[in-house]
Amino acid sequence: MSTNVQLEIFEGPLDLLLHLIKKNEVNITDIPIATITEQYLATLELMQTLNLDMAGEFLVMAATLIHIKSRMLLPAGEDEPDDEEEGVDPREELVRRLLEYQRFKEAASELGQRDLLTRDVFARSAASPETPAPAGFRELSVFELLTALRRVLERLPKDEFHEVTLEKITVREKMTLVLDRLHANVQVLFESLFAEARSRMEVIVTFLAMLELVKIRAIRIYQDEPQGAIVIEAAVGVEQAVEALAREEVKEEVEDEWDGR
């Protein structure tokens, strides 16, 4: 499978670490490095399986986590050069970076939720009482979707023998099938898209199709509440989503023709 997916919502390794810390409900200043490292590496392995475009910084962070884990496994002082202070927590620098990143992320989120006028133009006014953020859905990050995908894959029956089969369905075909489902049902649950999947490959192709539809802004994926069901719906009318898919197909055909010259 040669599909390569690049998404703007991939924010980097610090975003993935914050997701894992939140998922495990642990204190950011006291990270269980062994658990987080294991889950981080498992996520990277899944990203490679899906052939998602993965920046080198993800691998650098993996090496950093493994290094921190190895230092914490050694008796105090054995791995420290003479010129370094003794007793320094090897997680300290990572925690500092995470806290700094979290502050910027929260500030960006707050600005993003403001009305256009108050976000881009700061008008002079008297006291402006705070207004609570409007209730609504919460869009999911790619890392949360990868966690949900892992649950789907874990429920598949384990292969007891190796059999090579030719997968005939493509990502583009799955994109069309997802839009057909939305045309019939308006909204669908994330896990229902994989209910009839017969193989790991079909699950992965379906997931890639979903990410491609997010990329062209044809669908929206969200939760009504944290830990709630993951819902998929058309970001625009289904007809417009189909038109967007058709435009992407024409664009790819033109690019392939140009590359072949």
C-alpha positions in Angstrom: 0.0 0.0 0.0 1.8 3.2 -1.2 -0.7 5.8 0.1 1.1 8.6 1.9 -1.0 10.8 4.1 0.1 14.3 5.3 -2.2 16.1 7.7 -2.0 19.6 9.1 -3.5 18.3 12.4 -0.3 16.4 13.1 1.3 18.9 15.5 4.4 17.0 16.5 5.8 14.7 19.2 5.0 17.0 22.1 1.4 16.9 21.1 1.5 13.1 21.1 3.2 13.0 24.5 0.5 15.4 26.0 -2.2 13.1 24.6 -0.6 10.0 26.2 -0.2 11.8 29.5 -3.9 12.9 29.4 -4.9 9.4 28.4 -3.1 7.8 31.3 -4.3 10.4 33.7 -0.9 11.1 35.2 0.8 14.2 36.4 2.8 16.0 33.7 5.6 16.7 36.3 5.9 13.0 37.3 5.7 11.1 34.0 5.8 7.3 34.3 8.5 7.2 31.6 8.5 3.5 31.0 4.7 3.4 30.3 4.7 6.5 28.2 7.7 5.4 26.2 6.1 2.0 25.4 2.9 3.7 24.3 4.8 6.3 22.3 6.7 3.6 20.4 3.5 1.6 19.8 1.9 4.7 18.3 4.9 5.3 16.0 4.7 1.7 14.9 1.1 2.1 14.0 1.8 5.4 12.2 4.5 3.5 10.1 2.0 0.7 9.4 -0.5 3.3 8.1 2.3 4.9 6.1 1.6 8.2 7.6 4.1 10.9 6.9 6.2 11.1 10.0 8.7 13.9 10.6 12.1 13.1 11.9 11.3 14.9 15.1 9.1 12.0 16.1 12.0 9.7 15.9 14.3 12.1 17.8 11.7 12.2 20.6 11.6 8.4 20.6 15.4 8.3 21.1 15.1 10.9 23.8 12.5 8.9 25.7 14.5 5.7 25.4 17.6 7.6 26.7 15.6 9.0 29.7 14.2 5.5 30.4 17.7 4.0 30.4 19.0 6.7 32.7 16.2 6.1 35.2 16.8 2.4 35.2 20.5 2.8 36.3 21.5 3.4 39.9 21.9 7.1 40.7 25.3 8.5 39.5 26.4 5.7 37.3 25.4 7.4 34.0 26.2 10.9 35.0 29.4 12.6 33.8 31.6 14.2 36.5 30.6 17.7 35.4 26.9 17.2 35.8 24.9 17.8 39.0 24.0 14.7 40.9 20.4 13.9 41.7 19.0 15.8 38.7 15.8 14.1 37.4 16.5 13.1 33.8 12.9 14.0 33.0 13.3 17.6 34.0 14.1 19.1 30.6 11.3 17.1 28.9 8.8 18.3 31.5 9.9 21.9 31.0 9.3 21.6 27.2 5.9 19.9 27.7 4.7 22.6 30.2 5.9 25.4 27.8 4.2 23.7 24.8 1.0 23.2 26.8 0.8 26.9 27.7 1.2 27.9 24.1 -1.3 25.3 23.0 -3.9 26.5 25.5 -3.4 30.1 24.5 -3.8 29.3 20.8 -6.9 27.3 21.6 -8.4 30.3 23.5 -7.6 32.7 20.7 -9.1 30.2 18.2 -12.4 30.2 20.0 -12.9 33.9 20.0 -15.1 35.7 17.6 -13.4 37.0 14.5 -13.6 40.7 15.7 -12.1 40.0 19.1 -9.5 37.6 17.7 -8.1 39.8 15.0 -9.2 43.3 16.1 -9.0 44.4 19.7 -11.5 47.2 20.1 -11.4 49.6 23.0 -14.2 49.1 25.4 -15.2 49.3 29.0 -15.0 46.2 31.2 -15.7 43.2 29.0 -17.1 40.4 31.1 -15.9 36.9 30.2 -18.4 34.8 28.3 -18.3 31.0 28.7 -17.2 29.1 25.6 -20.3 27.9 23.7 -21.2 24.3 24.3 -20.6 22.0 21.3 -18.7 19.2 19.9 -15.0 18.6 20.3 -12.9 17.7 17.3 -10.4 14.9 17.8 -6.7 14.9 17.2 -5.1 12.3 15.0 -3.5 10.7 18.1 -6.9 10.1 19.6 -8.1 8.5 16.4 -5.0 6.3 16.4 -5.9 5.1 19.9 -9.4 4.3 18.7 -8.0 2.5 15.7 -5.8 0.4 17.9 -8.9 -0.8 19.8 -10.5 -1.8 16.5 -7.3 -3.7 15.4 -7.1 -5.5 18.8 -10.6 -6.9 18.4 -9.8 -8.5 15.0 -9.2 -12.3 15.3 -5.6 -13.3 15.4 -4.3 -14.9 12.3 -3.4 -18.6 13.0 -1.8 -19.1 9.6 -0.2 -17.0 6.9 -2.2 -16.5 3.7 -1.3 -14.0 1.0 -4.4 -12.4 -0.4 -4.7 -9.6 -3.0 -6.6 -6.7 -1.5 -8.8 -5.3 -4.3 -10.3 -2.3 -2.5 -8.5 1.1 -2.7 -8.4 4.1 -0.4 -10.3 6.1 -3.1 -13.0 3.4 -3.2 -13.3 3.4 0.6 -13.6 7.2 0.5 -16.6 6.9 -1.8 -18.1 4.2 0.5 -17.8 6.4 3.6 -19.6 9.2 1.8 -22.3 6.8 0.7 -22.8 5.8 4.3 -23.1 9.5 5.3 -25.6 10.1 2.5 -27.8 7.3 3.9 -27.3 8.1 7.7 -26.1 11.7 8.0 -23.9 10.6 10.9 -22.1 7.4 11.6 -20.1 6.1 14.5 -16.3 5.6 14.0 -16.3 2.0 15.0 -19.3 1.1 12.8 -17.2 1.9 9.7 -15.1 -1.2 10.6 -17.9 -3.5 11.6 -17.8 -5.5 8.3 -14.0 -5.4 7.9 -12.6 -8.9 7.2 -8.9 -8.2 7.6 -6.4 -5.9 9.2 -5.6 -4.4 5.7 -9.2 -3.5 5.1 -9.3 -1.7 8.5 -6.2 0.3 7.6 -7.5 1.2 4.2 -10.7 2.4 5.7 -8.9 4.5 8.3 -6.7 6.0 5.6 -9.8 6.9 3.5 -11.2 8.6 6.6 -8.0 10.7 7.1 -8.0 11.6 3.4 -11.6 12.9 3.7 -10.6 15.0 6.7 -7.7 16.3 4.7 -9.9 17.6 1.9 -12.4 18.9 4.6 -15.2 16.7 3.4 -15.9 15.2 6.8 -15.7 16.1 10.5 -14.8 13.8 13.3 -15.8 14.7 16.9 -17.0 13.7 20.3 -20.0 15.3 22.1 -18.2 14.8 25.4 -14.7 13.4 26.5 -14.5 9.6 26.3 -17.8 9.6 24.4 -18.6 7.9 21.1 -16.6 9.2 18.1 -19.0 10.6 15.5 -18.3 11.2 11.8 -20.4 13.5 9.7 -20.1 15.5 6.5 -18.3 18.8 7.1 -20.4 20.2 4.2 -23.4 18.7 2.4 -22.7 15.2 1.2 -23.1 16.4 -2.3 -20.4 19.0 -1.9 -18.2 16.4 -0.2 -18.6 14.1 -3.3 -17.8 17.1 -5.5 -14.6 17.8 -3.4 -13.6 14.1 -3.8 -14.2 14.4 -7.6 -12.0 17.5 -7.8 -9.2 15.7 -5.9 -9.5 12.8 -8.4 -9.2 15.1 -11.4 -6.3 16.9 -9.8 -4.4 13.6 -9.2 -5.1 12.5 -12.7 -3.6 15.8 -14.1 -0.6 15.5 -11.8 0.0 11.9 -12.8 -0.2 12.8 -16.5 2.2 15.7 -16.0 4.7 13.5 -14.1 4.5 11.0 -16.9 5.8 13.4 -19.5 
